[in-house]
Amino acid sequence: MNFLSVETLTKSFGERSLFENISFGVGQGQKVALVGVNGCGKSTLLKIIAGEDTPDSGVVAFRKGIKVSHLSQNPSFNEDDKIINAIFDSNNETLKLIKEYELCLTKSAYDESAQEKLTELMSQMDDKQAWDYESQIKQILGELGLYDLEQSISQLSGGQRKRVALAKALIEKPDFMIMDEPTNHLDLDSIEWLENYLATAQLSLILVTHDRYFLEKVTNEIIEIDQGGLHVYKGNYSYFLEKKAERQEQEATEISKAKNLMKKELEWMRRQPKARGTKAKYRVDAFGDLKKKASKKIVEQNVELSVKTQRLGGKILEIDKLNKAYDGISFIKDFSYIFKKKDRIGIIGKNGVGKSTFLNTLTGEITPDSGEIEKGVNTVFGYYTQTELQFKEDQRVIDIVKEVAEVIHMADGSTITASSLLTMFNFPPDTQYSVVSKLSGGEKRRLQLLRVLMLNPNFLILDEPTNDLDLITLNTLEDFLFNFSGCLLIVSHDRYFMDRLVDHSFIFEGEGIIKDFPGNYSDYREWKLEEDARKEAEQKELAQRKSEEAKQKTLEKPKEKKKLSFKEQKEYETLEQDIENLEIEKEELLEKMNSGITDHQELAEIAQRIETVDHELDSKTERWIELSEYV
């Protein structure tokens, strides 16, 4: 039986149909990704599965008894809560179990009837792998960069809230997870950790993500939402790409045949009288199906897109001994670099080390504390920031683009219209004439990105450009940037995107240190792993050498047996008496507990004293053994 069953689900908004009569299931251990263009209904489908939205018709059912956790794109919390309260709420079953076990363990010291319950709880602790739960929690919080658990939710950014929600979802240890863009707002180290965690975790999963390396490693099934229907691919992302290309080729052939046949049938329909026999009626009905098939869109292959840019001059951008700090914390320290033509640079670093501060300083949005930034006279920045541009809600999409240019000049001398460029970035004609208020958050971000690209800059600075983009638009953007002839400076957590487009990297190591590395993300990652392994080997070798030297010194100089000092001798004698007294007290307490006392308060006090006596006995016995070696 499936963990999740979706049966004949239909959802539409007004006249716009997202999907119709779709059905699929997710079994135990299956890790499924939903893919499709922005606006096709991926997030809506996840919300319906999570019970946060309702379908027009159809059924969503989970296997009885399984625990489900949902990570949304924009999680909500009680603003008055602290992080620790938001993560460890009263519904955490594992924490409840641990508290029940600890209480039963204490009770079992004076209540034999608790032993049976304790055995049952120990079995449950095994099932939930709860013995090292505290260390698991610390690892999850550390990997997600959550250290100050007393911080108020109201003080957190959108990215920090997403990490809190992710930590909560993972700590709950669900059987089934629903995740919408889990890698957004994570740095590259955190993404790789989450990727490995989910790939090896014993759970079922359905997610939406645009991170192709993540899809490749984590998922074992892809479900594509396309024109209201589903296509299921039993494999990872590479398998999906291969089989989708085959399907599109086959569909294009079938649609072409259907269009040719429809022309003949249309001619027959026009010649026939209104009163028809049974055979004619059957042919008319078949014509309706044929027309529907012929009307399907043929998916176009990616078009090479290369916009004409103004030529860069001899001086592009020169940085000399740049410094910037906030509240005594350095984000840029004595950084110098001279940009060259066709530089394609990726910026790599953890969240909070100053990547966005660096970009804002280069573009003049922030004033540096010291140092020089000189921009060439022909250098034209195109800066895409993480801050969402505010469009007029009643303005049409096509008009927003035409404000920049109605015609775009290409590198080969040709031109394309604003409408054609919008189509390339997955804004179909009906959406182009819609008002901004009807766009999703992802569509607004895509429109903002398109405006930046249309300004014909020769120095593009992109801060997380892949957030909220679907895979098709992502490929279009990559092709555009691949053919871009100017300078490129990118901050992105999308490793595939970085690998394809950059040839060297600025590594933000923290405390203002920025290093120039000759390679892309995967090159850097490989070098870093080798470097870490080399340092670890050196440390082990050094530790081993010191250990051998210490052993040699011990052999050369026989160790004289230590004698107890007068104070230690007195302590040794006192310990013997203390241990004897504690053992007597423990026996008396146990006799008292088993004497038939019914007062729960008194029993609890006796149990607490037994625990204290045991602790003192352990401590004093350990010290007595240590001193007895020298007696």
VEXDRENFI-197438 format. One record per residue (C-alpha): residue number from 1; z, y, x. Coordinates in steps of 0.25 Angstrom, whole numbers. Layout:
# VEXDRENFI-197438
(NUM,(Z,Y,X)) ...
//
This chain:
# VEXDRENFI-197438
(1,(0,0,0)) (2,(-3,14,5)) (3,(8,24,9)) (4,(-1,34,2)) (5,(-11,32,-10)) (6,(-20,43,-15)) (7,(-28,40,-27)) (8,(-39,48,-34)) (9,(-34,61,-30)) (10,(-41,74,-35)) (11,(-38,88,-31)) (12,(-45,101,-34)) (13,(-42,116,-34)) (14,(-49,123,-45)) (15,(-64,119,-44)) (16,(-62,114,-30)) (17,(-60,99,-28)) (18,(-53,95,-16)) (19,(-54,80,-18)) (20,(-57,71,-29)) (21,(-52,57,-32)) (22,(-48,54,-18)) (23,(-40,41,-15)) (24,(-34,36,-2)) (25,(-22,29,4)) (26,(-13,30,17)) (27,(-7,17,21)) (28,(5,14,30)) (29,(3,19,44)) (30,(-10,26,40)) (31,(-12,40,46)) (32,(-23,48,38)) (33,(-29,61,41)) (34,(-36,70,30)) (35,(-48,78,35)) (36,(-58,87,28)) (37,(-62,101,28)) (38,(-52,112,25)) (39,(-50,114,10)) (40,(-54,99,7)) (41,(-40,96,2)) (42,(-33,89,14)) (43,(-20,97,13)) (44,(-20,97,-3)) (45,(-22,82,-2)) (46,(-10,81,8)) (47,(-2,90,-2)) (48,(-5,81,-14)) (49,(-1,68,-6)) (50,(12,75,-2)) (51,(15,79,-17)) (52,(14,94,-14)) (53,(1,95,-23)) (54,(-5,88,-35)) (55,(-19,82,-36)) (56,(-27,84,-49)) (57,(-27,69,-50)) (58,(-24,57,-42)) (59,(-12,50,-36)) (60,(-4,51,-23)) (61,(6,40,-20)) (62,(15,36,-9)) (63,(20,22,-6)) (64,(34,21,-12)) (65,(46,23,-2)) (66,(38,30,9)) (67,(42,43,15)) (68,(32,54,15)) (69,(32,67,23)) (70,(23,79,21)) (71,(19,90,32)) (72,(11,101,25)) (73,(3,112,32)) (74,(13,123,28)) (75,(27,116,26)) (76,(38,124,18)) (77,(53,124,21)) (78,(65,131,16)) (79,(65,144,24)) (80,(80,144,25)) (81,(80,131,32)) (82,(82,128,46)) (83,(72,119,53)) (84,(83,108,54)) (85,(85,109,39)) (86,(70,108,36)) (87,(68,96,45)) (88,(80,88,42)) (89,(81,89,27)) (90,(90,80,18)) (91,(78,71,14)) (92,(77,65,28)) (93,(79,50,26)) (94,(81,47,40)) (95,(92,57,42)) (96,(99,52,30)) (97,(98,38,35)) (98,(104,42,48)) (99,(116,50,42)) (100,(118,38,32)) (101,(118,28,44)) (102,(128,37,52)) (103,(138,38,40)) (104,(137,23,38)) (105,(140,21,53)) (106,(152,29,53)) (107,(157,22,40)) (108,(154,8,45)) (109,(166,10,55)) (110,(176,9,44)) (111,(168,3,32)) (112,(162,-11,34)) (113,(154,-10,21)) (114,(146,1,29)) (115,(141,-9,39)) (116,(130,-15,29)) (117,(125,-1,26)) (118,(125,2,40)) (119,(116,-10,43)) (120,(106,-5,32)) (121,(106,9,38)) (122,(103,4,52)) (123,(91,-4,46)) (124,(86,9,40)) (125,(88,17,53)) (126,(79,7,60)) (127,(69,8,49)) (128,(68,23,50)) (129,(69,23,65)) (130,(81,32,63)) (131,(90,29,76)) (132,(83,39,85)) (133,(79,49,73)) (134,(86,60,80)) (135,(78,59,93)) (136,(65,58,84)) (137,(69,71,77)) (138,(71,78,90)) (139,(58,73,96)) (140,(50,78,83)) (141,(57,91,83)) (142,(55,93,98)) (143,(40,89,98)) (144,(38,99,86)) (145,(45,110,94)) (146,(57,112,84)) (147,(69,114,92)) (148,(77,125,84)) (149,(80,118,71)) (150,(90,129,67)) (151,(78,139,65)) (152,(75,143,51)) (153,(63,139,44)) (154,(60,154,40)) (155,(58,157,55)) (156,(47,147,57)) (157,(32,149,59)) (158,(22,140,51)) (159,(20,132,63)) (160,(35,129,65)) (161,(37,126,50)) (162,(26,116,52)) (163,(33,109,63)) (164,(46,109,56)) (165,(39,102,44)) (166,(32,92,54)) (167,(46,89,60)) (168,(52,86,47)) (169,(40,77,42)) (170,(41,69,55)) (171,(56,68,55)) (172,(56,62,41)) (173,(49,50,46)) (174,(40,48,34)) (175,(32,36,31)) (176,(20,45,27)) (177,(17,59,32)) (178,(7,69,26)) (179,(4,80,36)) (180,(-5,92,35)) (181,(-10,98,48)) (182,(3,93,56)) (183,(-3,98,70)) (184,(-4,113,65)) (185,(6,122,72)) (186,(10,111,83)) (187,(7,112,98)) (188,(-1,102,105)) (189,(11,94,110)) (190,(17,93,96)) (191,(4,89,91)) (192,(2,78,101)) (193,(17,73,98)) (194,(14,73,83)) (195,(1,66,85)) (196,(8,55,93)) (197,(20,54,83)) (198,(11,52,71)) (199,(1,43,78)) (200,(13,33,81)) (201,(22,36,69)) (202,(23,24,58)) (203,(19,32,46)) (204,(8,36,37)) (205,(1,49,38)) (206,(-9,58,31)) (207,(-12,71,37)) (208,(-22,83,39)) (209,(-25,88,53)) (210,(-36,95,60)) (211,(-31,89,74)) (212,(-41,79,78)) (213,(-34,73,89)) (214,(-22,71,80)) (215,(-31,65,69)) (216,(-37,56,80)) (217,(-23,51,85)) (218,(-15,50,72)) (219,(-23,46,60)) (220,(-30,33,57)) (221,(-37,37,45)) (222,(-45,50,41)) (223,(-47,54,26)) (224,(-58,65,25)) (225,(-58,74,12)) (226,(-73,78,10)) (227,(-79,84,-2)) (228,(-68,80,-11)) (229,(-68,65,-6)) (230,(-62,56,4)) (231,(-67,49,16)) (232,(-58,39,23)) (233,(-59,36,38)) (234,(-51,24,44)) (235,(-49,30,58)) (236,(-45,42,66)) (237,(-52,55,68)) (238,(-63,49,77)) (239,(-66,38,67)) (240,(-67,49,56)) (241,(-77,58,64)) (242,(-86,46,66)) (243,(-86,40,52)) (244,(-87,54,46)) (245,(-99,57,54)) (246,(-105,44,49)) (247,(-101,47,34)) (248,(-107,61,35)) (249,(-120,56,40)) (250,(-121,45,29)) (251,(-117,55,19)) (252,(-128,65,23)) (253,(-138,54,22)) (254,(-134,51,8)) (255,(-133,65,4)) (256,(-147,68,9)) (257,(-152,55,2)) (258,(-145,59,-11)) (259,(-152,73,-10)) (260,(-165,67,-9)) (261,(-163,58,-20)) (262,(-157,69,-29)) (263,(-170,77,-28)) (264,(-178,65,-34)) (265,(-168,62,-45)) (266,(-167,77,-48)) (267,(-182,77,-50)) (268,(-180,65,-59)) (269,(-169,71,-67)) (270,(-178,84,-70)) (271,(-189,75,-75)) (272,(-181,67,-85)) (273,(-179,70,-100)) (274,(-165,73,-105)) (275,(-165,59,-113)) (276,(-164,48,-103)) (277,(-162,33,-103)) (278,(-151,25,-96)) (279,(-158,24,-83)) (280,(-160,39,-83)) (281,(-146,42,-86)) (282,(-141,33,-75)) (283,(-150,41,-65)) (284,(-145,54,-70)) (285,(-131,49,-68)) (286,(-135,45,-54)) (287,(-141,58,-51)) (288,(-128,65,-53)) (289,(-121,56,-42)) (290,(-133,59,-33)) (291,(-132,74,-35)) (292,(-117,73,-32)) (293,(-120,65,-19)) (294,(-132,74,-15)) (295,(-123,87,-17)) (296,(-113,82,-6)) (297,(-112,91,6)) (298,(-118,85,19)) (299,(-108,88,30)) (300,(-115,96,41)) (301,(-112,94,56)) (302,(-105,104,64)) (303,(-114,116,67)) (304,(-114,122,81)) (305,(-108,136,79)) (306,(-109,146,90)) (307,(-107,161,87)) (308,(-112,172,96)) (309,(-101,179,104)) (310,(-101,191,112)) (311,(-103,189,127)) (312,(-90,189,135)) (313,(-89,199,146)) (314,(-85,197,161)) (315,(-70,199,157)) (316,(-66,191,145)) (317,(-50,191,145)) (318,(-41,192,157)) (319,(-26,190,156)) (320,(-17,194,168)) (321,(-2,190,169)) (322,(0,190,154)) (323,(15,190,149)) (324,(20,189,135)) (325,(35,185,131)) (326,(43,186,118)) (327,(58,187,118)) (328,(59,183,133)) (329,(50,170,131)) (330,(37,171,139)) (331,(24,166,132)) (332,(14,171,142)) (333,(18,173,157)) (334,(9,179,168)) (335,(-4,173,162)) (336,(-17,176,168)) (337,(-31,172,164)) (338,(-45,177,164)) (339,(-54,171,153)) (340,(-68,167,157)) (341,(-80,165,148)) (342,(-80,152,140)) (343,(-65,150,142)) (344,(-60,140,132)) (345,(-45,139,133)) (346,(-35,132,125)) (347,(-21,136,124)) (348,(-10,124,124)) (349,(5,125,122)) (350,(16,123,113)) (351,(19,131,101)) (352,(27,144,105)) (353,(22,145,119)) (354,(14,158,116)) (355,(0,153,114)) (356,(-3,163,102)) (357,(5,174,109)) (358,(-5,172,121)) (359,(-17,173,112)) (360,(-11,185,105)) (361,(-9,192,118)) (362,(-23,189,123)) (363,(-29,196,110)) (364,(-20,208,111)) (365,(-11,204,98)) (366,(1,203,107)) (367,(4,212,119)) (368,(8,205,132)) (369,(20,209,139)) (370,(13,210,152)) (371,(-1,206,158)) (372,(-15,210,156)) (373,(-26,206,146)) (374,(-40,211,148)) (375,(-51,208,138)) (376,(-65,209,141)) (377,(-73,220,134)) (378,(-83,209,128)) (379,(-71,199,124)) (380,(-70,198,109)) (381,(-58,190,104)) (382,(-58,181,92)) (383,(-44,177,89)) (384,(-40,167,79)) (385,(-25,167,77)) (386,(-15,158,69)) (387,(-11,170,61)) (388,(-19,169,48)) (389,(-29,181,44)) (390,(-26,187,31)) (391,(-39,187,22)) (392,(-40,194,9)) (393,(-38,184,-1)) (394,(-49,188,-11)) (395,(-59,189,0)) (396,(-70,179,1)) (397,(-72,170,13)) (398,(-86,174,16)) (399,(-83,188,15)) (400,(-71,187,26)) (401,(-81,180,35)) (402,(-92,191,32)) (403,(-82,202,36)) (404,(-84,197,51)) (405,(-99,194,50)) (406,(-109,189,40)) (407,(-118,183,50)) (408,(-113,176,63)) (409,(-122,176,76)) (410,(-123,163,83)) (411,(-124,160,98)) (412,(-138,155,96)) (413,(-143,168,90)) (414,(-143,163,75)) (415,(-134,168,64)) (416,(-125,161,53)) (417,(-119,168,41)) (418,(-105,169,38)) (419,(-106,159,27)) (420,(-112,149,36)) (421,(-101,150,46)) (422,(-91,149,35)) (423,(-98,136,31)) (424,(-97,131,45)) (425,(-82,133,45)) (426,(-80,125,32)) (427,(-81,137,22)) (428,(-91,132,12)) (429,(-99,142,3)) (430,(-89,141,-9)) (431,(-77,144,0)) (432,(-84,155,7)) (433,(-84,163,-6)) (434,(-70,160,-10)) (435,(-59,170,-8)) (436,(-49,168,3)) (437,(-37,165,-6)) (438,(-44,152,-9)) (439,(-44,147,5)) (440,(-34,138,11)) (441,(-26,142,23)) (442,(-35,134,32)) (443,(-48,140,27)) (444,(-42,154,29)) (445,(-39,151,44)) (446,(-53,145,45)) (447,(-59,158,39)) (448,(-50,166,49)) (449,(-55,158,61)) (450,(-70,159,56)) (451,(-68,175,56)) (452,(-63,174,71)) (453,(-75,166,75)) (454,(-85,175,68)) (455,(-80,187,75)) (456,(-89,182,87)) (457,(-78,183,98)) (458,(-80,179,112)) (459,(-66,175,115)) (460,(-60,166,104)) (461,(-45,164,103)) (462,(-40,154,93)) (463,(-26,151,90)) (464,(-25,138,82)) (465,(-39,138,76)) (466,(-39,124,71)) (467,(-27,125,62)) (468,(-31,123,47)) (469,(-46,119,51)) (470,(-52,106,46)) (471,(-59,97,55)) (472,(-73,101,51)) (473,(-70,116,53)) (474,(-63,113,66)) (475,(-75,106,72)) (476,(-83,118,68)) (477,(-74,128,75)) (478,(-74,119,87)) (479,(-89,119,88)) (480,(-89,134,86)) (481,(-79,136,98)) (482,(-86,125,106)) (483,(-98,134,106)) (484,(-90,147,107)) (485,(-95,154,120)) (486,(-83,164,122)) (487,(-69,161,126)) (488,(-60,152,118)) (489,(-45,152,118)) (490,(-38,142,109)) (491,(-24,138,104)) (492,(-25,125,96)) (493,(-17,113,94)) (494,(-30,105,91)) (495,(-32,97,103)) (496,(-46,93,100)) (497,(-50,107,97)) (498,(-44,112,111)) (499,(-50,100,118)) (500,(-64,103,113)) (501,(-64,118,115)) (502,(-56,122,127)) (503,(-58,119,142)) (504,(-45,125,148)) (505,(-31,128,142)) (506,(-20,138,143)) (507,(-7,130,143)) (508,(5,137,138)) (509,(17,130,144)) (510,(28,139,139)) (511,(36,151,145)) (512,(23,159,146)) (513,(16,149,156)) (514,(1,147,153)) (515,(-7,138,161)) (516,(-22,137,162)) (517,(-26,122,161)) (518,(-41,118,164)) (519,(-44,109,152)) (520,(-42,107,137)) (521,(-30,101,129)) (522,(-32,87,132)) (523,(-35,90,147)) (524,(-22,97,147)) (525,(-14,86,140)) (526,(-19,76,149)) (527,(-15,84,161)) (528,(-1,87,155)) (529,(2,72,153)) (530,(-3,69,167)) (531,(6,80,172)) (532,(18,76,164)) (533,(17,62,169)) (534,(15,66,184)) (535,(28,75,183)) (536,(36,64,176)) (537,(31,54,187)) (538,(36,64,198)) (539,(49,66,191)) (540,(51,51,190)) (541,(47,49,205)) (542,(57,61,209)) (543,(68,55,200)) (544,(66,41,206)) (545,(66,47,221)) (546,(79,54,218)) (547,(85,41,213)) (548,(81,33,225)) (549,(86,44,234)) (550,(99,43,227)) (551,(100,28,228)) (552,(97,29,243)) (553,(108,39,245)) (554,(118,29,237)) (555,(114,18,246)) (556,(115,26,259)) (557,(129,30,255)) (558,(138,20,248)) (559,(145,26,237)) (560,(161,26,238)) (561,(168,21,226)) (562,(173,33,218)) (563,(188,34,216)) (564,(195,40,203)) (565,(202,53,205)) (566,(216,55,200)) (567,(211,62,188)) (568,(201,50,185)) (569,(212,40,187)) (570,(221,46,177)) (571,(209,47,167)) (572,(206,32,169)) (573,(220,28,166)) (574,(220,38,153)) (575,(207,32,148)) (576,(213,18,148)) (577,(224,23,139)) (578,(215,31,130)) (579,(205,20,128)) (580,(217,11,124)) (581,(222,21,114)) (582,(209,24,108)) (583,(206,9,106)) (584,(220,8,99)) (585,(217,20,90)) (586,(203,14,86)) (587,(210,1,82)) (588,(220,8,73)) (589,(209,16,66)) (590,(201,4,63)) (591,(213,-3,57)) (592,(216,10,49)) (593,(202,10,44)) (594,(202,-4,39)) (595,(216,-3,32)) (596,(210,1,19)) (597,(210,16,19)) (598,(201,22,8)) (599,(202,36,11)) (600,(187,40,16)) (601,(192,52,23)) (602,(202,44,31)) (603,(192,33,34)) (604,(182,43,39)) (605,(192,50,48)) (606,(196,36,54)) (607,(181,33,56)) (608,(179,46,63)) (609,(191,43,72)) (610,(186,29,76)) (611,(173,36,80)) (612,(180,46,89)) (613,(189,35,95)) (614,(177,26,98)) (615,(170,38,105)) (616,(182,41,113)) (617,(184,26,117)) (618,(169,26,122)) (619,(171,39,130)) (620,(184,35,137)) (621,(180,20,139)) (622,(167,25,146)) (623,(175,35,155)) (624,(185,23,158)) (625,(174,14,163)) (626,(168,25,171)) (627,(182,28,179)) (628,(185,13,180)) (629,(174,11,190)) (630,(182,19,200)) (631,(195,12,197)) 
//
